[in-house]
Structure formats: structure tokens, C-alpha cells
Amino acid sequence: MKRDLKKELNRKLIVDAAYQLMTKKGIQKTSIKEVSELSGISFVTLYKYFKNKDELADAVALLFFKENAQGLQKIAEDDATDFLTKFQEFSLKPKQIQQNLAPDISDEFLQKVNQSAAVQAYAAEWNQQFWRSMIKAGRADGVINSDVADDVIGLFAGMFTQYVSTHVDDPKLMPQFEKLFMYGIAGKPIKK
């Protein structure tokens, strides 16, 4: 049992060191030697945990996503905040996350996050949980009053926000996308 615990601790030391370096310097500019030195794990031992730098970068990207997803989940589950405020906080979060990265590495790093199979698998599961919480809050506040099933709303919300967060850089467009998200192409709530 102690051996497994040591392996887990060593892996965590390596990923934490790589995270510090890659989120500051970038993936390409971070060397395995630097990760080895910062983690205190020998160069040779490091390769027992990660067969190459790309695999290590995937682990860092997953950690980055998980840390940021926790903040988003807290927004969704905050019972003291109404749905529209939650949605606005959520829509601002991707820019805030990007601003936490050094400007010259943010594109490289976010590309890795978007291409990582491990991140995508985790994100798919997390996305469902997040939107379940948001839809529940929206229905409770009377903002979501559609007879469309929660699963369909969640699927649409996930696809829509994924596209907007990876393709829309102009902050002036965000209010328009929020309106489109909330009311569709009708542009306003439809009264029956």
C-alpha cells in the first residue's frame, strides 16, 4: 500500500511542477528537465510516470480544466444566486480563465485543453452535471419554462457554450449570444 501511495505522491509532484511551469511559460518552452528539477523527481523516474512531454501536458490540461470547472460548478449550485446572474457569471468565466494564463501562451495552452482526450471525456461528464444544476435553477426561477426536456436543453446549452467559448473573442458580441441562447431566434420570450 505504501508503494502505491508513493507513486501517487510522485505523480502529483510531477504534475504540480509541470502545471506551474506550463501555465507560466507555455508547454513548448517547458522542458522535462525543468519539471524534474522543480518536482524533485529524477529525470529517469519521471519517464516512468509519463512516457513523453505530450502525455504530461495532457495531465496538466486535465488538472487545469478540473480546477476551473470547480469554480463554474460552485456558480451553478449557489442557491443564493438567481439563474440570470449565474448565467452572466458563467459567460464571463472563460475570459477570466484565459486571463489567468500568460498572454503569449494562452492559445497554445487552451488548444491543448481542447485537444486532450482525457479533458474531453471529463468535460462531457462535467458538462451534463453543470447544466443539470443550471436548468434546475432556471426552472425554479421561472426563467426556463419551456416544455423541452431537460436533457435536450442541456445538450443544446453544452454545444452552444462550447462553440461560443472557443470561437467568439469579441466581448461586444457576448450580450447578443446570451440573448440568442436565452430566447432563440425569436429574440424575446414567446407568449402562448
C-alpha positions in Angstrom: 0.0 0.0 0.0 2.8 2.4 0.8 4.3 1.9 -2.6 1.0 2.9 -4.3 0.8 6.0 -2.1 4.4 6.9 -3.0 3.6 6.5 -6.7 0.5 8.7 -6.4 2.5 11.3 -4.5 5.3 11.3 -7.1 2.8 11.7 -9.9 1.2 14.6 -8.1 4.6 16.3 -7.6 5.4 15.9 -11.3 2.0 17.2 -12.5 2.0 20.1 -10.0 5.5 21.2 -11.1 4.6 20.9 -14.8 1.4 22.9 -14.1 3.4 25.7 -12.5 5.8 25.8 -15.4 3.4 25.2 -18.3 0.8 27.8 -17.2 3.5 30.4 -16.8 6.0 29.6 -19.7 3.9 27.5 -22.0 4.0 23.9 -23.0 6.7 24.2 -25.7 9.0 26.3 -23.6 8.8 24.0 -20.6 11.4 21.2 -20.6 11.2 17.9 -18.9 14.4 18.7 -17.1 12.8 21.8 -15.6 9.8 19.7 -14.4 12.2 17.1 -13.0 14.2 19.8 -11.0 11.1 21.6 -9.7 9.3 18.4 -8.7 12.4 16.8 -7.1 11.8 13.6 -9.1 14.7 12.4 -11.2 14.6 12.7 -15.0 14.6 8.9 -15.4 11.9 8.3 -12.8 9.7 11.0 -14.4 9.6 8.9 -17.6 8.2 6.0 -15.6 5.1 8.1 -14.9 4.8 9.9 -18.3 6.2 8.4 -21.5 6.7 11.8 -23.1 6.0 15.6 -22.6 2.8 15.4 -24.5 1.3 12.9 -22.1 2.5 15.1 -19.2 0.9 18.1 -20.9 -2.4 16.2 -21.1 -2.3 15.6 -17.3 -1.6 19.3 -16.8 -4.5 20.3 -19.1 -6.8 17.9 -17.2 -5.8 19.5 -13.9 -6.3 23.0 -15.3 -9.8 22.0 -16.6 -10.8 20.4 -13.3 -9.7 23.4 -11.2 -11.7 25.8 -13.4 -14.7 23.5 -13.6 -15.0 23.5 -9.8 -15.4 27.3 -9.8 -18.1 27.0 -12.5 -19.9 24.3 -10.6 -20.0 26.5 -7.5 -21.7 29.2 -9.6 -24.3 26.6 -10.8 -25.0 25.3 -7.3 -25.2 28.6 -5.4 -28.8 28.7 -4.1 -28.5 32.3 -3.1 -27.9 33.5 -6.7 -30.7 33.7 -9.3 -30.4 32.0 -12.7 -29.7 35.1 -14.8 -26.9 36.2 -12.5 -25.4 32.7 -12.6 -25.6 32.6 -16.4 -23.9 36.0 -16.6 -21.1 34.9 -14.2 -20.7 31.7 -16.3 -20.4 33.6 -19.5 -17.6 35.8 -18.1 -15.7 32.8 -16.7 -13.9 31.7 -19.9 -12.3 35.1 -20.4 -11.3 35.2 -16.8 -9.7 31.8 -17.1 -7.8 32.8 -20.2 -6.6 36.0 -18.5 -5.0 33.8 -15.8 -2.6 32.5 -18.4 0.3 34.5 -19.7 -0.9 36.1 -22.9 1.8 34.6 -25.1 0.9 31.0 -24.0 -2.9 31.1 -23.6 -3.7 30.0 -27.2 -1.1 27.1 -27.0 -2.4 26.0 -23.6 -6.1 26.3 -24.4 -5.5 24.4 -27.6 -4.0 21.5 -25.6 -7.0 21.6 -23.2 -9.4 21.4 -26.2 -7.4 18.6 -27.9 -6.8 16.4 -24.9 -8.9 13.2 -24.9 -8.7 13.0 -21.1 -10.1 16.5 -20.8 -12.8 15.9 -23.3 -14.0 12.8 -21.5 -14.0 14.6 -18.2 -15.7 17.7 -19.7 -18.5 15.7 -21.2 -19.4 14.2 -17.9 -19.0 17.5 -16.0 -20.9 19.4 -18.6 -24.0 17.3 -18.0 -23.8 17.8 -14.3 -23.3 21.5 -14.6 -26.2 22.1 -17.0 -28.5 19.9 -14.8 -27.8 22.3 -12.0 -28.3 25.3 -14.2 -31.5 24.1 -15.7 -32.9 23.2 -12.3 -32.1 26.7 -11.1 -33.6 28.2 -14.3 -36.8 26.3 -13.9 -37.1 27.2 -10.2 -36.7 30.9 -11.1 -39.3 30.6 -13.9 -36.7 31.7 -16.5 -36.8 28.3 -18.2 -40.4 27.5 -18.7 -40.2 25.6 -21.9 -41.7 22.1 -22.2 -38.5 21.0 -23.9 -36.9 18.1 -21.9 -34.0 19.0 -19.6 -31.7 16.6 -21.4 -32.3 18.4 -24.7 -31.8 21.8 -23.1 -28.6 20.5 -21.6 -27.4 19.2 -24.9 -28.1 22.5 -26.7 -26.6 24.5 -23.8 -23.4 22.4 -23.9 -23.0 22.7 -27.7 -23.8 26.4 -27.7 -21.5 27.4 -24.9 -18.7 25.2 -26.3 -18.9 27.0 -29.6 -19.1 30.5 -28.1 -16.3 29.9 -25.7 -13.9 28.6 -28.4 -14.9 30.8 -31.3 -16.1 34.2 -30.0 -13.4 36.7 -29.0 -15.4 40.0 -29.3 -16.8 40.9 -25.9 -19.4 43.2 -27.6 -20.9 40.1 -29.1 -21.4 38.3 -25.8 -24.7 40.1 -24.9 -26.1 39.1 -28.3 -25.1 35.5 -27.9 -26.6 35.5 -24.4 -29.9 36.8 -25.9 -29.8 34.2 -28.6 -29.1 31.5 -26.0 -32.0 32.6 -23.8 -34.7 33.4 -26.5 -33.5 31.7 -29.7 -34.1 33.3 -33.0 -37.4 34.9 -31.9 -35.3 37.3 -29.8 -37.7 37.5 -26.9 -39.9 35.3 -24.8 -42.8 33.9 -26.9 -46.1 34.2 -25.2 -48.7 31.5 -25.8 
